[in-house]
Amino acid sequence: MFIRDLSSEIYETVNTTNFILGTAGYLYLIYPYGNSNFTDAMDVVVF
């Protein structure tokens, strides 16, 4: 696990297209690296 700078423009929620709304009401924002259709590297931000 790495701590990221969430104030970076990389993590602007208006540009987020990959997300999951969990059953407990948590919102998971997914930021894949490289090819978003096939990657094993990503950041997940939980609200």
C-alpha positions in Angstrom: 0.0 0.0 0.0 1.2 3.5 -0.9 0.0 6.9 0.3 -0.8 9.1 -2.7 -1.2 12.9 -2.9 -5.0 13.1 -3.4 -4.8 16.8 -4.1 -3.0 15.9 -7.4 -4.9 16.6 -10.6 -4.5 12.9 -11.5 -7.2 12.1 -8.9 -9.9 14.6 -9.9 -13.2 12.9 -9.5 -14.8 14.7 -12.5 -12.5 12.6 -14.7 -13.2 9.3 -13.0 -14.9 6.7 -15.2 -14.0 3.6 -13.2 -15.8 3.3 -9.9 -17.7 0.8 -7.7 -20.3 1.6 -5.1 -20.0 -1.0 -2.4 -22.8 -2.5 -0.4 -21.8 -0.7 2.8 -22.1 2.7 1.0 -18.4 3.1 0.3 -17.4 4.6 -3.0 -14.3 3.0 -4.6 -12.6 5.2 -7.3 -10.2 3.2 -9.5 -7.3 4.8 -11.3 -5.6 2.2 -13.6 -2.1 2.8 -15.0 -1.3 2.1 -18.7 -4.0 0.4 -20.7 -7.2 0.7 -18.6 -8.6 -2.4 -20.2 -5.7 -4.7 -19.2 -3.5 -3.7 -16.3 -2.5 -5.1 -13.0 -1.3 -1.7 -11.6 -3.9 0.7 -10.2 -4.7 3.1 -7.4 -8.0 2.7 -5.5 -9.4 5.6 -3.4 -12.1 4.8 -0.9 -14.7 7.3 0.3 
